[in-house]
Amino acid sequence: MNLSTLPQKTREYNEFVMESGRWDHFTPRDGDIVICTPAKCGTTWTQMICALLIFQKTSLEKPLTEYSPWLDALLAPIDKVIAKLDAQSHRRFIKTHTPLDGLPYFEQVNYICVGRDPRDAFISLKNHTENMRLEALELAQANATHDWRAPPPSPEDPCEWFQHWITGSCVSAPEHAAHADVLHYVRSFWTYRHSPNILMVHFSDLKADLEGEMKRIAEFLGISVEPSLWPELVHAASFEHMKANADRYAPQVTDGVWKDTGRFFNRGTSGQWCDILGEE
């Protein structure tokens, strides 16, 4: 690609649990994988898929989050996160919730962007937020370098909460609204979808054909898998298996973020918004 057509970092995203500027401390390696998703759009699922493809075994020796850190999260000092990444000898796969216009772009790095119906993402995020301990905010505030502000209280009515969330008024300041905008997030990558190092994935496609999507991701990453191994890897990536082993696969399990680790994997379905938000 010509330099003029490469993705450019044009924004900073500072929120109550993340700072995109932490990526300024990151030094890439050839073949690094950055898993890029809005919150509750298949992040942990895609991290698990990458772990299975890289290690090609179904049992991880450490929690998934130890292999694949959330770099822009304020839940740990950035120097400790970078030190852990620098110490890794395997192919690295890193989580981010920052849109492409807030990330440094490297042609030698693979970017996987995962999207989801915003209405389903909201329902999952609602459960996610209600399951988070207040201590998580204390950790975030301690590690923040920007003018940190706690999120405003969420409305009790889920329909009102959804309207606040989808318009960005649920975040701590108007300039941060794009981080809450699932459509903006995916659009930031979609513009560059023809780039050889950017892959677009959708939550619904993972649900409909997990094996097919895992093979597509493997091809994108240049990873070969023995045919006989696929059934085991696909089973290990299933929602049911991950929910049953939430103590190993949920993010930040070592930080005491969750009231109930098992609740992190809620339902993992599409269309669940209909039961709560209604057709209107």
N, C-alpha and C positions, 0 to 999 in steps of 0.2 A: 504493500500500500504506500502511496505517496504520503509524505509527512503531513501535508495539508489535510488529508482525509483520515488520519489516525484519530482515535478518541483523545480528547483533551480534558484534563481536570480543570473545571471552571467554577466549582463550588466547594464549600466546606459544609459538612453536616455535623452539627453538634446537638446531641439529644441527651436526655437524662440517663441513658445507659450506654451511649456511644459517642465517639469522636472520630470523624474520618481522618483528621490530621495525624492520627497514630500511624497511618500507612506511610508517612514520611520517614519513619524509622526502618522501613522494610527494605531489605536487599534481596532481589529475586535470584533464583537459580533457574537454569534452563529446565523446562518441563514442570515447573511449579503449577499447581492447580488452585484456582481461586473459585470457591463456590459462592455464587452471588445470588441472593434472594431477598425479597421483602420478608419481614417477620411472618412466620407461620405459613410458609408457602412450600415447604418440603426441604428445608435446609438440612436438618439432621438426617433425613432420609437419603439425600444426595451425598452427604458426608459418609454415611454408612456404605453406600454403593461404591464410592471411591475407595474406601478402606478395603472392601472385599476385593475389588479389582487389583489394587496395589499389592496387598499381602496374599491374596488368593488362598485364604483360610477363613473359616467361619467363626473362630473364637479369637477375640482380641485379648491381649495380656493386660491391657490397661483400659480405663474408660475411654470412650471414643473422643471425648473432648481433649484428652491428653495428646492424642495424635493430631487432631485437627482443631487448633484453637480459633476462637473468635477474636480476630486481631483488633477490631475497632471497639470492642466492648471495654467499658470502664471498670470491669469487675476484677482486674488485676493490673498492677503497674506495667507499663509498656516495656520497660527494660527486661522484666522477667519473661514476658511473652516472647520477645525477640530472642532472648537467650535460649529458651526452649526450642524455638524454630531453628536457630543456628546449630544446636546440638543434634538435630535430627539427621540421620544418614539415609533414611528412606525417601522416596519421592514425596514431597510435601503437598498437603492439601489443606487449604486455609479457608475459614468461613468469614464472610462479610455481609453486612446488611446495608452497605453504602452503595448507592447507584453509581453507574459508570462515570458520570460527570463529576463525581467526588473522589475517584480512585486514580492513582498513578497507573498508566497503561504501559505494559511491557510486551513486546512482540514475541518474546520467548516463553511467555506464561500462557497457560490455558485457562480460559474463563468459561464457567458453566453458569448460565442464568436460568433460574427456575421461576416460573410464574404460576399463578393460581387465580381462580375466580375471586375477586376482592371480597365478595360477600361471605364466601366460605373462610377466607383468610381472617376476616373480622371475627366470626364466631369462634374460631380456634384461638385467636388472640385474646378474646374476652376471657375464655377459660384460662389461658396462659397468664394473663394479668392477675386474675383472682387467685391464682396458685402461687404467686410470687411473694416471698417474705420481704418485709420492710428493710431487712438487713442488706438486701441487694442494692437498694437506693443509697444506703450509707456507704457501701463499697464504691459505688459509682461516684458519689460526691467527693470521696477522698482522693480518687484518681483523676478527677476532671481538671483540665487546664483552662477551660472556657468558663464563662459566667453561668455556672450550673444552676438550674432551676428544677425543682420537683415538678412532676406532671400535675396538672389540675385534677381535682376529683372527677371520677367518671360518673355520668348520669346513671341513675338506677334503671331507667327504662332502656332496654336494649336497642330499640328503634332510634331513640334520641342519641344514644351512645354511638350508634352506627353513623348517623348524620354528622356528628362531631368528628368522628374518625375519618370519614371519607372526604371531608372538606379540609382536614388538617387542623381544625380548631381544638383538637384534643391535645396537641403538642404544646410545649412550654412557651413557644414564641412563634410568630407568623413565619419568620424566615426558615423555620425548620419543617414547614408543612410538607415539603416534597418527600421527606423521609417516610411520612405516613401515607403517601400516595403510591399505591401498588402500581397503578397504570404508568405513572411517571417513571418508576423504577424500571419496569420492564421495557418501556419505550427507550430509555437511555441505552439499553443493550440492543434492542430491536433495530435501531438505526444502523448498527454495525454487524448485523447478523450474518452478512456474507464474508466477514473476516474469517480466515482459516483457523484462528485461535479463539473464536467465540462460538459457543453452542447454546442454542435455545432449547429448553425442556419445559414441559407443562405437567403440573401435578396430575391432571386428569389422564394424561397419557401414561404416567407411571402407574396409576391405578388400573388402567385398562389393559396394559401389556408390559408388566414389569420386566420380564425377560427380554423382550424386544428393545425396550428403552435402555436396559443395562448393556446390551450388546452395542447399541448405538453410541452410548457413552464410552464404552471400551474402545470402539473404533476411532472415535474422536481423539482419545488419549493415546492411541497407538499401543494399546495393551492387548496381548494375545492370551486367550484362556482355553485350556483343554476342554473339548466338548463335554467330556464326562463330568467336569466340575461344575457346569452351569446349574444343574438342579439344586445343588447344595448352596451355591452362592445366592441364587434367587430366593430360596427359602429363608436364608439368613437376613435378606433385605426386606422380607415381608413385614407389613405393619404389625401383624400378630406376634411375630417373633421379637420384634424390637420392643413392643409394649410389654411383653412378658419378661424382658431383660432391661427394663428402664433404668435400673441402677447402674448399668454399664454404658448405656447408649444416650441417655438424656444429657443435654449440655450442662456444663457447670455443676455437675453432681458433687464435685469436691469442694464447692464454695458455699454450700448450704443455702442456695438461692430458693429452692422449692419447698413448699409446705408438704407436698406429696409428690415424690419423684414419678410414681406410676401415672399420675394424672397428666404429666407432660404430654404423653401420647394419648390424646383424648379419643377421637373417633376415626380420624383419618379418612373421612368420606367427602364426597362432593354433593352439593345440593342440600346440606344440613341447614343452611340459612333459611330455607322455606319454613321450617318448623318454628323459628324464632322471630324472624323479621316479617314474614308474610310476603305475598306477591307484590304489594304496593311499595 
